[in-house]
């Protein structure tokens, strides 16, 4: 029940014409060319305010601190069961009410 858009890299996401209507952003920390948190910083600077979830393996203290400061949920790989879809629904529900 969720529409999904996927992008090859962060630059493509920054150019997405519908980025202001996104209801949740799921980012991998290790993207081609730019980290997930750096991409989120750039999206926020453009005015994109959707809640975000960061996917990573063994997040460093720096990544954890940056995510916490940005109010970003972290899900560690490997993704088990429907952990990601549950978290997406959870953050979208929290953001809408």
Secondary structure by P-SEA (a helix, b strand, c coil): cbbbbbbccaaaaaaccccccccbbbbbcccccccaaaaaaaaaaacccccbbbbbccccaaaaaaaaaabbbbbccccccaaaaaaaaaaaaaaac
